[in-house]
Amino acid sequence: MKLIIFSPEKTIFDGEVSLVEVPGSKGRFEILENHDAIITTLQPGEIRFIRDGEEVRQPVTSGYVEVHKNKISACIQI
């Protein structure tokens, strides 16, 4: 899956991942390959993702995430 995390100032991450977990407005949830299309706001917490077998965490205070056809876009405030 392709993940791009960006803020109004810059691109924070752009690459392939195997799993993404986000702090959605209705609770944390995982995004795996072939996830249904979704758009949701984010609450304060961390975006957690697996890249090349390693776990990476990105703090977030607000924003939104969109999932469509194995592409995940997260616009965040840090």
N, C-alpha and C positions, 0 to 999 in steps of 0.2 A: 504494500500500500504506500501511497505517497502522502507525506505529511508536510504541510507548510505552516509554521507558526510565525506570525508577524505582528508588529505593533505599528502605530501610526508613524513611528520614527525609523524603523528598520525591519529587515527580515532576521528572525532569530534562529530559525531552523528550516531547512528545505532538504528532504531526503526520504529514503525508503525506510519503512518501519514494519514490524510484524504485529504490534499491538499498541493501542493508545487508550489511556484511561483519563477521563476529564471530569472536573467538578461541575456537572450540569446543574441547572437551576432547580431540578427536582431530585438531585442526588447524584452521586458518582456513577459513571457507567463506562464499560469497556467498548471499544470499537475494534472489531476484528475484520478480516478480509470478507468482502461481499456483504457488509452491513447495509441495512436499508438506508435510504436517503433520509436525512434529518437535518434540521437547523434548530439550535437551542442556545440560550444564553448561558454564560458561565458565572459561577459564584466564586468568591475567594477560595484559594486552595492551590493545587498543583496539577499540571498536566504531566502525566507519567507516560513514557513510551519506551519501547524496546527497539534498539538500533544495533544491528550486528551482534545480537545476543547480550548487549549491555543495557541496563536500565538507566534512563535519563529522566530527570525531573526539572520542570520549568515552573516557577511560581507564577501565579496569576491573581489579579485582584478583581477583574471583570473582563467581559468580552463576549464573544460568541464563537460557536464552532458549526461548520457545515460539512456534512458527509455526503458524497455523491460519487458513485462508480469507483470506489476504492481510492478516492482522493479526499483527504481531510484538510480543511482550511480552518485555522484558528486565528482570529484577530483578537489580540489581548492587550490589556493594560497590566503593567508589571507593578 
